[in-house]
Amino acid sequence: MKVTDLHFELHVRDLAAAKQFYVDRLGLTVLQETDSMNLLAVRVGNSRMSIFGDRTEENGPSHSQIILAVDDIVEAVGELQINGVDVSGPPISAGTFLKFVTIIDPDGNKVAISQYLRPPIEPI
């Protein structure tokens, strides 16, 4: 099997709040909005993230984490702060792999903004 792309889903309680966060604050591009499916799809680099507004208290908290890669973590942190996004603090280094900060979306999902220091899919 050869996997050629990534498409992932996120389930949230408030789709409007998710749209404001991912589109208005993070600047992701809307690919699809389908009210009948309670769906917002956005482009993340060369991938698609489908966000469904179907999460409830009954199905518990999310343990999802999204990792968004950027070219310059310092520049990205500045843009996030200008857009009113709370950032966890200064970038944290994970050895020679990446530098990252963590932000939280309106549903409590962790979003890591990361600058890779080497290709993430290259064997070490």
Secondary structure as UniProt FT lines:
FT   STRAND          7..11
FT   HELIX           15..19
FT   HELIX           20..25
FT   STRAND          29..34
FT   HELIX           35..37
FT   STRAND          39..44
FT   TURN            45..46
FT   STRAND          47..52
FT   TURN            58..59
FT   STRAND          65..69
FT   HELIX           73..82
FT   TURN            83..84
FT   STRAND          92..94
FT   TURN            95..97
FT   STRAND          98..104
FT   TURN            106..107
FT   STRAND          110..116
FT   TURN            120..121
//
